[in-house]
Amino acid sequence: MASIAAPEFALSRIEHPGRVAADARTAILGNPGFGTSFSDHMISIDWSEEKGWHDATLGPRQPIPLDPAAAVLHYAQEIFEGLKAYRQVDGGIALFRPEANAARFNKSAERLAMPTLPESLFVDSIRALVDADRDWFPAIEGGSLYLRPFMIATEAFLGVRPAKHYKFLVIASPAGNYFKSGAPAVSIWVSEYTRAAPGGTGAAKCGGNYAASLVPQGEAIARGHDQVVFLDAAEHKWVEELGGMNLYFAFDDGTLLTPALTGTILPGITRDSILTLAREEGLTVEEGRYSIDQWREDAASGRLVETFACGTAAVVTPVGKVSGRDGEFTIGSGGPGQLTQRLKDRLVSIQRGETPDTHGWITRLD
Ligand SMILES: *Cc1c(COP(=O)(O)O)cnc(C)c1O
């Protein structure tokens, strides 16, 4: 395989001794679900203080040898990204804003005291993996290949300081069709727990944030809701985001509001793309603060017409009901709203190459 990025990052290719058999793969791709099955290959690149990034390989997906003292297992030096390769209407394959994932990955790396990765190496690794596993796209319409780049601290050392050895990996998982129109509205539970405190790691995409969100999410499920929503840690008043999706509020006067990026909210790429698309739709888009009391009041008065959550995995998801310690309220009719659907359709049609890409968001792989 040709070298990628720069000569020092030459990607070596290890032959796969036994790929998943074609009939088994076909069965998986007929009903892929989310995050439960994986493609044949993975990318692996090592980092050390002495050598920097080295030994970039595209090889069989397999368990990684890890010393029991590896820093990631003790102090959670781990970050990740999530993006998709989309099948285009003309049969090609494209990534959506991969350079934005690369930039965010490096911001997360800085916050977790980990080495940054050249953006071109991040994107070219993903390209190489998608190319090797191009027969892993679900055959169903709107199926995509979900890509999970991540980095772990591999140094065997129990002292508390940044590790001196890291591994960057990319794995791929076929993802089902989230593009069906009329996705049902979800109900969400307002948690007493908090996700991120000022000065903490809320803006970094690190596994630790997710570990801390599992109990609150479990509580939401136990109470019969789909998702948890977090309020700010300082005043427990301002609406921040869900465990893994950002929020938008649409009002009857044509304004659209999303919580501002104060450092405790994850800067979603879907969130950012919707800011742009909504402005083009002629909406007045604001990044600001929205309190739980105002949310309840506006839902009751009808001033608030829609609420939706957004993120790469499920694109745009309408929120129908909100429950918490102070009772329950319904947004609009409790079902999916028109603006939510319109913004979702616009985004999906750009990602699938149905609408011309006027923003430079699409990176075609062929
Ligand atoms: C990944 C993530 C999002 C959504 O980000 P996208 O780039 O749109 O996928 C939102 N909130 C949290 C906490 C996340 O980890």
The ligand as a Gaussian input file, in Angstrom:
#p B3LYP/6-31G(d) Opt

LIG

0 1
 C      -19.980000      13.185000      20.665000
 C      -20.864000      13.945000      21.565000
 C      -21.861000      14.818000      21.086000
 C      -22.208000      14.949000      19.617000
 O      -21.127000      15.339000      18.821000
 P      -21.188000      15.109000      17.236000
 O      -19.869000      15.622000      16.765000
 O      -22.314000      15.892000      16.729000
 O      -21.361000      13.655000      17.027000
 C      -22.601000      15.538000      22.011000
 N      -22.404000      15.408000      23.336000
 C      -21.466000      14.568000      23.834000
 C      -21.291000      14.477000      25.307000
 C      -20.666000      13.823000      22.974000
 O      -19.750000      12.985000      23.469000

